[in-house]
């Protein structure tokens, strides 16, 4: 069971230790040759040359964004969606 970040009562759910879900969209910009991730939930916007590096950028950015939002979520759960324009070799 989880609660989505930003939904009514999410702070209360987090205070009880319920995992909080943060949705992240991942796409590839073929013209710029980069992968990028965005999240309207937390205001995430990062990019990188590879998917592995992008996942590391996401992992580094999330705690900082949560701290800026004054959210002390003990167990954030990320829901990463890869869009169809993403080509994985």
TORPA-166740 format. One record per residue: residue in three letters; residue number from 1; x, y, z of N, C-alpha, C in turn. Coordinates in pm, 1 decimal. Example, Ala and Ser with C-alpha at 12.3 -4.5 7.8 and 13.67 -1.06 7.14 Angstrom:
+--------+-----+----------+----------+----------+----------+----------+----------+----------+----------+----------+
| residu | num |     n.px |     n.py |     n.pz |    ca.px |    ca.py |    ca.pz |     c.px |     c.py |     c.pz |
+--------+-----+----------+----------+----------+----------+----------+----------+----------+----------+----------+
|    ala |   1 |   1319.0 |   -569.0 |    780.0 |   1230.0 |   -450.0 |    780.0 |   1320.0 |   -330.0 |    780.0 |
|    ser |   2 |   1285.0 |   -225.0 |    708.0 |   1367.0 |   -106.0 |    714.0 |   1290.0 |      3.0 |    787.0 |
+--------+-----+----------+----------+----------+----------+----------+----------+----------+----------+----------+
END
This chain:
+--------+-----+----------+----------+----------+----------+----------+----------+----------+----------+----------+
| residu | num |     n.px |     n.py |     n.pz |    ca.px |    ca.py |    ca.pz |     c.px |     c.py |     c.pz |
+--------+-----+----------+----------+----------+----------+----------+----------+----------+----------+----------+
|    unk |   1 |     84.2 |   -117.3 |      0.0 |      0.0 |      0.0 |      0.0 |     89.1 |    124.2 |      0.0 |
|    unk |   2 |     47.2 |    227.1 |    -67.2 |    120.9 |    353.2 |    -77.7 |     21.9 |    467.4 |    -91.7 |
|    unk |   3 |     73.9 |    589.6 |    -80.9 |     -5.3 |    710.7 |    -98.5 |     70.3 |    800.4 |   -194.3 |
|    unk |   4 |      0.5 |    866.2 |   -283.2 |     68.1 |    950.2 |   -382.1 |    100.9 |   1087.8 |   -325.5 |
|    unk |   5 |    221.2 |   1132.9 |   -354.6 |    268.2 |   1264.6 |   -312.3 |    174.1 |   1371.2 |   -367.2 |
|    unk |   6 |    129.2 |   1460.7 |   -281.3 |     42.2 |   1569.9 |   -322.5 |   -105.9 |   1541.0 |   -307.5 |
|    unk |   7 |   -143.0 |   1413.9 |   -294.2 |   -284.7 |   1382.4 |   -273.3 |   -326.1 |   1426.4 |   -133.1 |
|    unk |   8 |   -452.7 |   1456.8 |   -113.5 |   -498.7 |   1496.9 |     19.7 |   -461.0 |   1392.3 |    125.1 |
|    unk |   9 |   -403.9 |   1440.8 |    233.2 |   -366.9 |   1353.5 |    343.6 |   -234.0 |   1282.8 |    328.7 |
|    unk |  10 |   -155.6 |   1317.0 |    225.8 |    -29.6 |   1246.8 |    204.6 |     68.1 |   1269.6 |    319.4 |
|    unk |  11 |     68.3 |   1389.2 |    379.1 |    158.5 |   1416.7 |    491.6 |    124.4 |   1328.7 |    611.2 |
|    unk |  12 |     -3.6 |   1311.4 |    635.5 |    -47.1 |   1226.1 |    747.1 |     -7.2 |   1081.2 |    719.3 |
|    unk |  13 |    -29.0 |   1036.5 |    596.3 |      8.2 |    899.9 |    559.7 |    158.3 |    878.3 |    576.4 |
|    unk |  14 |    238.0 |    977.3 |    535.5 |    384.0 |    967.1 |    550.3 |    423.8 |    962.6 |    697.1 |
|    unk |  15 |    355.6 |   1039.4 |    779.9 |    389.4 |   1040.6 |    922.5 |    360.2 |    906.2 |    988.4 |
|    unk |  16 |    269.0 |    827.1 |    931.6 |    241.1 |    693.2 |    981.3 |    332.0 |    587.7 |    917.8 |
|    unk |  17 |    425.2 |    632.4 |    833.4 |    520.0 |    539.6 |    772.6 |    475.1 |    475.1 |    644.1 |
|    unk |  18 |    362.6 |    519.5 |    590.1 |    314.5 |    465.2 |    463.6 |    407.0 |    512.6 |    351.0 |
|    unk |  19 |    446.2 |    424.6 |    258.3 |    530.3 |    469.3 |    146.8 |    456.5 |    574.0 |     62.8 |
|    unk |  20 |    529.7 |    675.7 |     20.2 |    473.0 |    782.8 |    -62.1 |    525.3 |    766.0 |   -204.7 |
|    unk |  21 |    433.7 |    761.4 |   -300.5 |    467.9 |    739.1 |   -441.2 |    485.7 |    872.1 |   -512.8 |
|    unk |  22 |    594.2 |    880.2 |   -588.4 |    623.7 |    997.8 |   -670.4 |    635.0 |    951.0 |   -814.7 |
|    unk |  23 |    550.8 |   1003.1 |   -903.3 |    552.0 |    964.2 |  -1044.5 |    658.1 |   1042.0 |  -1120.6 |
|    unk |  24 |    735.2 |    968.7 |  -1203.0 |    841.5 |   1029.3 |  -1283.0 |    828.2 |    978.7 |  -1426.0 |
|    unk |  25 |    830.1 |   1070.8 |  -1521.8 |    824.5 |   1036.2 |  -1664.0 |    964.8 |   1046.3 |  -1722.6 |
|    unk |  26 |   1005.0 |    942.1 |  -1797.7 |   1137.2 |    939.4 |  -1861.4 |   1117.6 |    933.2 |  -2012.0 |
|    unk |  27 |   1187.6 |   1020.1 |  -2083.4 |   1181.0 |   1024.8 |  -2229.7 |   1321.2 |   1040.3 |  -2287.2 |
|    unk |  28 |   1330.7 |   1021.8 |  -2416.7 |   1457.5 |   1042.7 |  -2486.4 |   1437.9 |   1150.7 |  -2591.8 |
|    unk |  29 |   1527.9 |   1247.1 |  -2592.7 |   1527.9 |   1351.4 |  -2693.8 |   1628.4 |   1309.1 |  -2800.4 |
|    unk |  30 |   1577.2 |   1258.3 |  -2913.4 |   1664.8 |   1207.1 |  -3017.6 |   1751.2 |   1315.3 |  -3082.1 |
|    unk |  31 |   1699.5 |   1435.4 |  -3092.7 |   1776.3 |   1544.1 |  -3154.2 |   1893.1 |   1587.7 |  -3066.7 |
|    unk |  32 |   1870.7 |   1596.8 |  -2936.6 |   1976.1 |   1639.4 |  -2843.8 |   2059.3 |   1522.1 |  -2792.9 |
|    unk |  33 |   2015.5 |   1398.8 |  -2821.3 |   2084.2 |   1277.0 |  -2776.6 |   2097.1 |   1269.9 |  -2625.5 |
|    unk |  34 |   1988.2 |   1300.1 |  -2555.2 |   1986.4 |   1290.6 |  -2409.2 |   1856.3 |   1225.0 |  -2363.6 |
|    unk |  35 |   1861.9 |   1170.2 |  -2245.1 |   1744.1 |   1120.3 |  -2175.9 |   1706.1 |   1225.9 |  -2073.1 |
|    unk |  36 |   1575.9 |   1243.2 |  -2050.2 |   1535.6 |   1339.8 |  -1949.0 |   1419.2 |   1284.8 |  -1868.0 |
|    unk |  37 |   1412.9 |   1331.2 |  -1743.7 |   1307.5 |   1286.9 |  -1652.9 |   1240.1 |   1409.3 |  -1593.4 |
|    unk |  38 |   1108.1 |   1402.7 |  -1583.8 |   1031.5 |   1511.2 |  -1522.8 |    927.6 |   1452.7 |  -1428.2 |
|    unk |  39 |    891.1 |   1531.2 |  -1329.4 |    785.5 |   1492.7 |  -1237.5 |    710.2 |   1617.0 |  -1194.8 |
|    unk |  40 |    582.3 |   1620.3 |  -1227.9 |    498.3 |   1730.5 |  -1182.9 |    470.8 |   1720.5 |  -1033.1 |
|    unk |  41 |    482.7 |   1599.4 |   -978.5 |    457.4 |   1580.1 |   -835.4 |    552.7 |   1662.2 |   -749.7 |
|    unk |  42 |    681.6 |   1657.4 |   -781.9 |    783.3 |   1717.6 |   -695.8 |    864.1 |   1827.1 |   -766.7 |
|    unk |  43 |    836.3 |   1850.6 |   -895.2 |    908.7 |   1954.5 |   -968.6 |   1043.8 |   1909.0 |  -1019.3 |
|    unk |  44 |   1056.5 |   1781.8 |  -1049.8 |   1182.8 |   1724.3 |  -1096.2 |   1202.4 |   1752.5 |  -1244.3 |
|    unk |  45 |   1323.9 |   1788.8 |  -1281.5 |   1362.7 |   1803.8 |  -1421.6 |   1513.0 |   1780.4 |  -1430.6 |
|    unk |  46 |   1552.3 |   1661.7 |  -1478.3 |   1694.6 |   1627.8 |  -1492.3 |   1715.7 |   1563.8 |  -1628.4 |
|    unk |  47 |   1840.4 |   1568.4 |  -1676.2 |   1874.6 |   1503.5 |  -1802.3 |   2014.3 |   1446.3 |  -1793.2 |
|    unk |  48 |   2042.3 |   1349.3 |  -1881.8 |   2173.2 |   1286.0 |  -1884.0 |   2193.7 |   1217.0 |  -2018.1 |
|    unk |  49 |   2318.3 |   1177.9 |  -2044.3 |   2351.9 |   1113.0 |  -2170.5 |   2310.8 |    966.6 |  -2176.5 |
|    unk |  50 |   2293.1 |    901.1 |  -2059.4 |   2256.8 |    759.5 |  -2057.6 |   2146.6 |    735.0 |  -1955.2 |
|    unk |  51 |   2077.9 |    622.4 |  -1969.2 |   1972.0 |    587.6 |  -1875.5 |   2027.4 |    561.4 |  -1736.0 |
|    unk |  52 |   2141.7 |    492.6 |  -1728.5 |   2201.8 |    465.1 |  -1597.3 |   2237.0 |    594.6 |  -1524.7 |
|    unk |  53 |   2297.9 |    686.9 |  -1596.4 |   2333.7 |    815.7 |  -1536.3 |   2208.3 |    893.7 |  -1497.7 |
|    unk |  54 |   2102.6 |    881.7 |  -1577.2 |   1976.9 |    950.2 |  -1546.3 |   1917.1 |    897.5 |  -1416.3 |
|    unk |  55 |   1920.8 |    765.7 |  -1396.0 |   1868.7 |    707.2 |  -1272.2 |   1947.1 |    757.9 |  -1150.8 |
|    unk |  56 |   2077.5 |    775.5 |  -1168.0 |   2159.3 |    830.3 |  -1058.6 |   2122.0 |    975.7 |  -1031.6 |
|    unk |  57 |   2096.9 |   1052.1 |  -1137.7 |   2055.6 |   1192.0 |  -1121.7 |   1922.6 |   1201.5 |  -1046.9 |
|    unk |  58 |   1830.2 |   1111.8 |  -1081.1 |   1701.1 |   1109.3 |  -1012.6 |   1720.7 |   1079.2 |   -865.2 |
|    unk |  59 |   1803.1 |    977.7 |   -836.4 |   1828.4 |    938.7 |   -697.2 |   1894.3 |   1051.1 |   -617.4 |
|    unk |  60 |   1976.7 |   1131.0 |   -681.1 |   2041.3 |   1244.1 |   -613.2 |   1945.9 |   1362.3 |   -595.0 |
|    unk |  61 |   1860.7 |   1385.1 |   -693.2 |   1772.1 |   1502.2 |   -690.3 |   1653.6 |   1486.8 |   -596.2 |
|    unk |  62 |   1597.8 |   1365.2 |   -585.6 |   1476.6 |   1346.7 |   -506.1 |   1491.8 |   1389.6 |   -359.9 |
|    unk |  63 |   1595.4 |   1345.1 |   -288.2 |   1607.0 |   1389.0 |   -148.1 |   1617.8 |   1541.2 |   -133.5 |
|    unk |  64 |   1689.3 |   1604.9 |   -226.0 |   1702.9 |   1750.8 |   -220.9 |   1568.7 |   1819.5 |   -245.5 |
|    unk |  65 |   1493.6 |   1771.2 |   -344.3 |   1363.3 |   1831.4 |   -373.4 |   1265.7 |   1809.4 |   -258.3 |
|    unk |  66 |   1270.6 |   1692.4 |   -196.8 |   1184.2 |   1666.0 |    -82.3 |   1219.8 |   1755.6 |     35.8 |
|    unk |  67 |   1349.3 |   1779.1 |     54.9 |   1392.0 |   1868.9 |    162.4 |   1345.5 |   2011.9 |    135.4 |
|    unk |  68 |   1354.9 |   2055.9 |     10.5 |   1308.3 |   2189.9 |    -25.2 |   1157.8 |   2204.8 |     -4.1 |
|    unk |  69 |   1085.5 |   2095.2 |    -21.5 |    940.2 |   2097.0 |     -3.1 |    902.5 |   2075.2 |    144.0 |
|    unk |  70 |   1003.8 |   2068.6 |    230.4 |    983.1 |   2045.4 |    374.1 |    909.7 |   1915.5 |    399.7 |
|    unk |  71 |    938.7 |   1816.0 |    315.9 |    876.6 |   1684.8 |    330.0 |    979.4 |   1587.8 |    385.6 |
|    unk |  72 |    945.4 |   1524.9 |    492.3 |   1034.4 |   1426.1 |    552.1 |    973.9 |   1288.3 |    530.0 |
|    unk |  73 |    982.2 |   1244.6 |    405.4 |    926.1 |   1115.9 |    368.1 |   1032.7 |   1010.0 |    392.8 |
|    unk |  74 |   1001.5 |    915.4 |    479.4 |   1097.4 |    811.7 |    514.3 |   1115.6 |    710.7 |    401.2 |
|    unk |  75 |   1007.2 |    678.9 |    331.2 |   1013.1 |    576.0 |    228.7 |    948.3 |    622.0 |     98.6 |
|    unk |  76 |   1016.3 |    708.1 |     20.3 |    955.9 |    745.6 |   -108.2 |    964.1 |    629.2 |   -206.1 |
|    unk |  77 |    859.7 |    610.3 |   -282.7 |    854.0 |    506.5 |   -385.9 |    840.6 |    579.3 |   -518.4 |
|    unk |  78 |    929.0 |    548.8 |   -612.9 |    920.4 |    615.6 |   -742.3 |    848.2 |    527.3 |   -842.5 |
|    unk |  79 |    761.3 |    586.9 |   -917.7 |    687.7 |    520.5 |  -1025.2 |    742.9 |    578.0 |  -1154.7 |
|    unk |  80 |    844.5 |    512.0 |  -1210.6 |    912.5 |    563.3 |  -1329.4 |    846.2 |    504.7 |  -1453.0 |
|    unk |  81 |    796.4 |    594.4 |  -1540.5 |    729.6 |    552.4 |  -1664.0 |    817.5 |    585.2 |  -1783.2 |
|    unk |  82 |    851.5 |    483.0 |  -1860.6 |    930.1 |    501.8 |  -1981.9 |    833.9 |    521.0 |  -2097.6 |
|    unk |  83 |    849.3 |    628.9 |  -2170.0 |    756.9 |    659.0 |  -2280.0 |    800.8 |    589.3 |  -2407.8 |
|    unk |  84 |    707.8 |    574.1 |  -2501.3 |    730.6 |    493.2 |  -2620.4 |    838.4 |    547.0 |  -2714.5 |
|    unk |  85 |    878.0 |    672.1 |  -2699.0 |    984.4 |    723.0 |  -2783.6 |   1121.8 |    688.2 |  -2726.8 |
|    unk |  86 |   1122.3 |    610.4 |  -2619.4 |   1245.8 |    569.1 |  -2554.9 |   1292.8 |    440.3 |  -2620.5 |
|    unk |  87 |   1409.7 |    444.5 |  -2679.7 |   1465.4 |    325.7 |  -2744.9 |   1573.0 |    267.4 |  -2655.5 |
|    unk |  88 |   1553.6 |    144.8 |  -2612.5 |   1653.0 |     77.2 |  -2528.7 |   1717.8 |    -31.9 |  -2612.7 |
|    unk |  89 |   1847.6 |    -24.7 |  -2623.6 |   1920.0 |   -123.9 |  -2704.6 |   1953.5 |   -246.5 |  -2623.8 |
+--------+-----+----------+----------+----------+----------+----------+----------+----------+----------+----------+
END
